[in-house]
Amino acid sequence: MGIEKKISHHIGRKTFATTVLLYNDVPIEIVSELLGHSKISITQEHYGKVVQKKVSEHMQNLTKKLKGSE
């Protein structure tokens, strides 16, 4: 019983950009450079939802820290 899904170069790039880089807090500017995008707006267009999710997580963590210091 193996993996039945076809894996492509494109899927590999997206997985690398999201799971490896963005989910590990690598700035989007660096992700853009590593992917070879000519403009950061291209990266933002493709991965903006991931970045927004990370912003939300960071804000939740900050809120917890601030509440803990009261």
Distance bins in CASP14 RR format, pairs under 12 A and 6 or more apart:
PFRMAT RR
TARGET T0000
AUTHOR 0000-0000-0000
RMODE 2
METHOD distances of the structure
MODEL  1
3 11 0 0 0 0 0 1 0 0 0 0 0
5 11 0 0 0 0 1 0 0 0 0 0 0
5 12 0 0 0 0 0 1 0 0 0 0 0
6 12 0 0 0 0 0 1 0 0 0 0 0
7 13 0 0 0 0 0 1 0 0 0 0 0
7 14 0 0 0 0 0 1 0 0 0 0 0
7 15 0 0 0 0 1 0 0 0 0 0 0
8 14 0 0 0 0 1 0 0 0 0 0 0
8 15 0 0 0 0 0 1 0 0 0 0 0
9 15 0 0 0 0 0 1 0 0 0 0 0
9 16 0 0 0 0 0 1 0 0 0 0 0
10 16 0 0 0 0 0 1 0 0 0 0 0
10 17 0 0 0 0 0 1 0 0 0 0 0
10 35 0 0 0 0 0 1 0 0 0 0 0
10 46 0 0 0 0 0 1 0 0 0 0 0
11 17 0 0 0 0 0 1 0 0 0 0 0
11 18 0 0 0 0 0 1 0 0 0 0 0
11 19 0 0 0 0 0 1 0 0 0 0 0
12 18 0 0 0 0 1 0 0 0 0 0 0
12 19 0 0 0 0 1 0 0 0 0 0 0
12 20 0 0 0 0 1 0 0 0 0 0 0
12 21 0 0 0 0 0 1 0 0 0 0 0
12 35 0 0 0 0 0 1 0 0 0 0 0
13 19 0 0 0 0 0 1 0 0 0 0 0
13 20 0 0 0 0 0 1 0 0 0 0 0
13 21 0 0 0 0 0 1 0 0 0 0 0
13 31 0 0 0 0 0 1 0 0 0 0 0
13 34 0 0 0 0 1 0 0 0 0 0 0
13 35 1 0 0 1 0 0 0 0 0 0 0
13 36 0 0 0 0 1 0 0 0 0 0 0
13 37 0 0 0 0 0 1 0 0 0 0 0
13 43 0 0 0 0 0 1 0 0 0 0 0
13 46 0 0 0 0 1 0 0 0 0 0 0
13 47 0 0 0 0 0 1 0 0 0 0 0
14 20 0 0 0 0 0 1 0 0 0 0 0
14 21 0 0 0 0 0 1 0 0 0 0 0
14 22 0 0 0 0 0 1 0 0 0 0 0
14 31 0 0 0 0 0 1 0 0 0 0 0
14 35 0 0 0 0 1 0 0 0 0 0 0
14 43 0 0 0 0 0 1 0 0 0 0 0
14 46 1 0 0 1 0 0 0 0 0 0 0
14 47 0 0 0 0 1 0 0 0 0 0 0
14 49 0 0 0 0 0 1 0 0 0 0 0
14 50 0 0 0 0 1 0 0 0 0 0 0
15 21 0 0 0 0 1 0 0 0 0 0 0
15 22 0 0 0 0 0 1 0 0 0 0 0
15 23 0 0 0 0 0 1 0 0 0 0 0
15 47 0 0 0 0 0 1 0 0 0 0 0
15 50 0 0 0 0 0 1 0 0 0 0 0
16 22 0 0 0 0 1 0 0 0 0 0 0
16 23 0 0 0 0 0 1 0 0 0 0 0
16 24 0 0 0 0 0 1 0 0 0 0 0
16 26 0 0 0 0 0 1 0 0 0 0 0
16 31 0 0 0 0 1 0 0 0 0 0 0
16 34 0 0 0 0 1 0 0 0 0 0 0
16 35 0 0 0 0 1 0 0 0 0 0 0
16 47 0 0 0 0 0 1 0 0 0 0 0
17 23 0 0 0 0 1 0 0 0 0 0 0
17 24 0 0 0 0 0 1 0 0 0 0 0
17 26 0 0 0 0 1 0 0 0 0 0 0
17 28 0 0 0 0 1 0 0 0 0 0 0
17 30 0 0 0 0 0 1 0 0 0 0 0
17 31 1 0 1 0 0 0 0 0 0 0 0
17 32 0 0 0 0 1 0 0 0 0 0 0
17 33 0 0 0 0 0 1 0 0 0 0 0
17 34 1 0 0 1 0 0 0 0 0 0 0
17 35 1 0 0 1 0 0 0 0 0 0 0
17 36 0 0 0 0 0 1 0 0 0 0 0
17 37 0 0 0 0 0 1 0 0 0 0 0
17 42 0 0 0 0 0 1 0 0 0 0 0
17 43 1 0 0 1 0 0 0 0 0 0 0
17 44 0 0 0 0 0 1 0 0 0 0 0
17 46 1 0 0 1 0 0 0 0 0 0 0
17 47 1 0 0 1 0 0 0 0 0 0 0
17 48 0 0 0 0 0 1 0 0 0 0 0
17 50 0 0 0 0 1 0 0 0 0 0 0
17 51 0 0 0 0 0 1 0 0 0 0 0
18 24 0 0 0 0 1 0 0 0 0 0 0
18 26 0 0 0 0 0 1 0 0 0 0 0
18 28 0 0 0 0 0 1 0 0 0 0 0
18 31 0 0 0 0 1 0 0 0 0 0 0
18 35 0 0 0 0 0 1 0 0 0 0 0
18 43 0 0 0 0 0 1 0 0 0 0 0
18 46 0 0 0 0 1 0 0 0 0 0 0
18 47 1 0 0 1 0 0 0 0 0 0 0
18 48 0 0 0 0 0 1 0 0 0 0 0
18 49 0 0 0 0 1 0 0 0 0 0 0
18 50 1 0 1 0 0 0 0 0 0 0 0
18 51 0 0 0 0 1 0 0 0 0 0 0
18 53 0 0 0 0 1 0 0 0 0 0 0
18 54 0 0 0 0 0 1 0 0 0 0 0
19 26 0 0 0 0 0 1 0 0 0 0 0
19 31 0 0 0 0 0 1 0 0 0 0 0
19 47 0 0 0 0 0 1 0 0 0 0 0
19 50 0 0 0 0 1 0 0 0 0 0 0
20 26 0 0 0 0 1 0 0 0 0 0 0
20 30 0 0 0 0 0 1 0 0 0 0 0
20 31 0 0 0 0 1 0 0 0 0 0 0
20 34 0 0 0 0 1 0 0 0 0 0 0
20 35 0 0 0 0 0 1 0 0 0 0 0
20 50 0 0 0 0 0 1 0 0 0 0 0
21 27 0 0 0 0 1 0 0 0 0 0 0
21 28 0 0 0 0 1 0 0 0 0 0 0
21 29 0 0 0 0 0 1 0 0 0 0 0
21 30 1 0 0 1 0 0 0 0 0 0 0
21 31 1 0 1 0 0 0 0 0 0 0 0
21 32 0 0 0 0 0 1 0 0 0 0 0
21 33 0 0 0 0 0 1 0 0 0 0 0
21 34 1 0 0 1 0 0 0 0 0 0 0
21 35 0 0 0 0 1 0 0 0 0 0 0
21 43 0 0 0 0 0 1 0 0 0 0 0
21 47 0 0 0 0 1 0 0 0 0 0 0
21 50 0 0 0 0 1 0 0 0 0 0 0
21 51 0 0 0 0 0 1 0 0 0 0 0
21 54 0 0 0 0 0 1 0 0 0 0 0
22 28 1 0 0 1 0 0 0 0 0 0 0
22 29 0 0 0 0 0 1 0 0 0 0 0
22 30 0 0 0 0 1 0 0 0 0 0 0
22 31 1 0 0 1 0 0 0 0 0 0 0
22 32 0 0 0 0 0 1 0 0 0 0 0
22 34 0 0 0 0 0 1 0 0 0 0 0
22 35 0 0 0 0 0 1 0 0 0 0 0
22 43 0 0 0 0 1 0 0 0 0 0 0
22 44 0 0 0 0 0 1 0 0 0 0 0
22 46 0 0 0 0 0 1 0 0 0 0 0
22 47 1 0 0 1 0 0 0 0 0 0 0
22 48 0 0 0 0 1 0 0 0 0 0 0
22 49 0 0 0 0 0 1 0 0 0 0 0
22 50 1 0 1 0 0 0 0 0 0 0 0
22 51 1 0 0 1 0 0 0 0 0 0 0
22 52 0 0 0 0 0 1 0 0 0 0 0
22 53 0 0 0 0 1 0 0 0 0 0 0
22 54 1 0 0 1 0 0 0 0 0 0 0
22 55 0 0 0 0 0 1 0 0 0 0 0
22 57 0 0 0 0 0 1 0 0 0 0 0
23 31 0 0 0 0 0 1 0 0 0 0 0
23 47 0 0 0 0 0 1 0 0 0 0 0
23 50 1 0 0 1 0 0 0 0 0 0 0
23 51 0 0 0 0 0 1 0 0 0 0 0
23 53 0 0 0 0 1 0 0 0 0 0 0
23 54 1 0 0 1 0 0 0 0 0 0 0
23 57 0 0 0 0 1 0 0 0 0 0 0
24 30 0 0 0 0 0 1 0 0 0 0 0
24 31 0 0 0 0 0 1 0 0 0 0 0
24 50 0 0 0 0 0 1 0 0 0 0 0
24 54 0 0 0 0 1 0 0 0 0 0 0
25 31 0 0 0 0 0 1 0 0 0 0 0
25 50 0 0 0 0 0 1 0 0 0 0 0
25 51 0 0 0 0 0 1 0 0 0 0 0
25 54 1 0 0 1 0 0 0 0 0 0 0
25 55 0 0 0 0 0 1 0 0 0 0 0
25 57 0 0 0 0 1 0 0 0 0 0 0
25 58 0 0 0 0 1 0 0 0 0 0 0
25 61 0 0 0 0 0 1 0 0 0 0 0
26 32 0 0 0 0 0 1 0 0 0 0 0
26 33 0 0 0 0 0 1 0 0 0 0 0
26 34 0 0 0 0 1 0 0 0 0 0 0
26 35 0 0 0 0 0 1 0 0 0 0 0
26 43 0 0 0 0 0 1 0 0 0 0 0
26 47 0 0 0 0 0 1 0 0 0 0 0
26 50 0 0 0 0 0 1 0 0 0 0 0
26 51 0 0 0 0 0 1 0 0 0 0 0
26 54 0 0 0 0 0 1 0 0 0 0 0
27 33 0 0 0 0 1 0 0 0 0 0 0
27 34 0 0 0 0 0 1 0 0 0 0 0
27 40 0 0 0 0 0 1 0 0 0 0 0
27 43 0 0 0 0 0 1 0 0 0 0 0
27 44 0 0 0 0 0 1 0 0 0 0 0
27 47 0 0 0 0 0 1 0 0 0 0 0
27 51 0 0 0 0 1 0 0 0 0 0 0
27 54 0 0 0 0 0 1 0 0 0 0 0
28 34 0 0 0 0 0 1 0 0 0 0 0
28 35 0 0 0 0 0 1 0 0 0 0 0
28 37 0 0 0 0 0 1 0 0 0 0 0
28 39 0 0 0 0 0 1 0 0 0 0 0
28 40 1 0 0 1 0 0 0 0 0 0 0
28 41 0 0 0 0 0 1 0 0 0 0 0
28 42 0 0 0 0 0 1 0 0 0 0 0
28 43 1 0 1 0 0 0 0 0 0 0 0
28 44 1 0 0 1 0 0 0 0 0 0 0
28 45 0 0 0 0 0 1 0 0 0 0 0
28 46 0 0 0 0 0 1 0 0 0 0 0
28 47 1 0 0 1 0 0 0 0 0 0 0
28 48 1 0 0 1 0 0 0 0 0 0 0
28 50 0 0 0 0 1 0 0 0 0 0 0
28 51 1 0 1 0 0 0 0 0 0 0 0
28 52 0 0 0 0 0 1 0 0 0 0 0
28 54 0 0 0 0 1 0 0 0 0 0 0
28 55 0 0 0 0 0 1 0 0 0 0 0
29 35 0 0 0 0 0 1 0 0 0 0 0
29 36 0 0 0 0 0 1 0 0 0 0 0
29 37 0 0 0 0 0 1 0 0 0 0 0
29 39 0 0 0 0 0 1 0 0 0 0 0
29 40 1 0 0 1 0 0 0 0 0 0 0
29 41 0 0 0 0 0 1 0 0 0 0 0
29 43 0 0 0 0 1 0 0 0 0 0 0
29 44 0 0 0 0 0 1 0 0 0 0 0
29 47 0 0 0 0 0 1 0 0 0 0 0
29 51 0 0 0 0 0 1 0 0 0 0 0
30 36 0 0 0 0 0 1 0 0 0 0 0
30 37 0 0 0 0 0 1 0 0 0 0 0
30 40 0 0 0 0 0 1 0 0 0 0 0
30 43 0 0 0 0 1 0 0 0 0 0 0
31 37 0 0 0 0 1 0 0 0 0 0 0
31 40 0 0 0 0 1 0 0 0 0 0 0
31 42 0 0 0 0 0 1 0 0 0 0 0
31 43 1 0 1 0 0 0 0 0 0 0 0
31 44 0 0 0 0 1 0 0 0 0 0 0
31 46 0 0 0 0 1 0 0 0 0 0 0
31 47 1 0 0 1 0 0 0 0 0 0 0
31 48 0 0 0 0 0 1 0 0 0 0 0
31 50 0 0 0 0 1 0 0 0 0 0 0
31 51 0 0 0 0 1 0 0 0 0 0 0
31 54 0 0 0 0 0 1 0 0 0 0 0
32 38 0 0 0 0 1 0 0 0 0 0 0
32 39 1 0 0 1 0 0 0 0 0 0 0
32 40 1 0 1 0 0 0 0 0 0 0 0
32 41 0 0 0 0 1 0 0 0 0 0 0
32 42 1 0 0 1 0 0 0 0 0 0 0
32 43 1 1 0 0 0 0 0 0 0 0 0
32 44 0 0 0 0 1 0 0 0 0 0 0
32 45 0 0 0 0 0 1 0 0 0 0 0
32 46 0 0 0 0 1 0 0 0 0 0 0
32 47 0 0 0 0 1 0 0 0 0 0 0
32 48 0 0 0 0 0 1 0 0 0 0 0
32 51 0 0 0 0 0 1 0 0 0 0 0
33 39 0 0 0 0 0 1 0 0 0 0 0
33 40 0 0 0 0 1 0 0 0 0 0 0
33 42 0 0 0 0 0 1 0 0 0 0 0
33 43 0 0 0 0 1 0 0 0 0 0 0
34 43 0 0 0 0 1 0 0 0 0 0 0
34 47 0 0 0 0 0 1 0 0 0 0 0
35 42 0 0 0 0 1 0 0 0 0 0 0
35 43 1 0 0 1 0 0 0 0 0 0 0
35 44 0 0 0 0 0 1 0 0 0 0 0
35 45 0 0 0 0 0 1 0 0 0 0 0
35 46 0 0 0 0 1 0 0 0 0 0 0
35 47 0 0 0 0 1 0 0 0 0 0 0
36 42 0 0 0 0 1 0 0 0 0 0 0
36 43 0 0 0 0 1 0 0 0 0 0 0
37 43 1 0 1 0 0 0 0 0 0 0 0
37 44 0 0 0 0 1 0 0 0 0 0 0
37 45 0 0 0 0 1 0 0 0 0 0 0
37 46 0 0 0 0 1 0 0 0 0 0 0
37 47 0 0 0 0 0 1 0 0 0 0 0
39 45 0 0 0 0 1 0 0 0 0 0 0
39 46 0 0 0 0 0 1 0 0 0 0 0
40 46 0 0 0 0 0 1 0 0 0 0 0
40 47 0 0 0 0 0 1 0 0 0 0 0
40 48 0 0 0 0 0 1 0 0 0 0 0
40 51 0 0 0 0 0 1 0 0 0 0 0
41 47 0 0 0 0 0 1 0 0 0 0 0
41 48 0 0 0 0 0 1 0 0 0 0 0
42 48 0 0 0 0 0 1 0 0 0 0 0
43 50 0 0 0 0 0 1 0 0 0 0 0
43 51 0 0 0 0 1 0 0 0 0 0 0
44 50 0 0 0 0 0 1 0 0 0 0 0
44 51 1 0 0 1 0 0 0 0 0 0 0
44 52 0 0 0 0 0 1 0 0 0 0 0
45 51 0 0 0 0 0 1 0 0 0 0 0
47 53 0 0 0 0 0 1 0 0 0 0 0
47 54 0 0 0 0 1 0 0 0 0 0 0
48 54 0 0 0 0 1 0 0 0 0 0 0
48 55 0 0 0 0 1 0 0 0 0 0 0
49 55 0 0 0 0 0 1 0 0 0 0 0
49 56 0 0 0 0 0 1 0 0 0 0 0
50 56 0 0 0 0 0 1 0 0 0 0 0
50 57 0 0 0 0 0 1 0 0 0 0 0
51 57 0 0 0 0 0 1 0 0 0 0 0
51 58 0 0 0 0 0 1 0 0 0 0 0
52 58 0 0 0 0 0 1 0 0 0 0 0
52 59 0 0 0 0 0 1 0 0 0 0 0
53 59 0 0 0 0 0 1 0 0 0 0 0
53 60 0 0 0 0 0 1 0 0 0 0 0
54 60 0 0 0 0 0 1 0 0 0 0 0
54 61 0 0 0 0 0 1 0 0 0 0 0
55 61 0 0 0 0 0 1 0 0 0 0 0
55 62 0 0 0 0 0 1 0 0 0 0 0
56 62 0 0 0 0 0 1 0 0 0 0 0
56 63 0 0 0 0 0 1 0 0 0 0 0
57 63 0 0 0 0 0 1 0 0 0 0 0
57 64 0 0 0 0 0 1 0 0 0 0 0
58 64 0 0 0 0 0 1 0 0 0 0 0
58 65 0 0 0 0 0 1 0 0 0 0 0
59 65 0 0 0 0 0 1 0 0 0 0 0
59 66 0 0 0 0 0 1 0 0 0 0 0
60 66 0 0 0 0 0 1 0 0 0 0 0
60 67 0 0 0 0 0 1 0 0 0 0 0
61 67 0 0 0 0 0 1 0 0 0 0 0
61 68 0 0 0 0 0 1 0 0 0 0 0
62 68 0 0 0 0 0 1 0 0 0 0 0
62 69 0 0 0 0 0 1 0 0 0 0 0
63 69 0 0 0 0 0 1 0 0 0 0 0
63 70 0 0 0 0 0 1 0 0 0 0 0
64 70 0 0 0 0 0 1 0 0 0 0 0
END
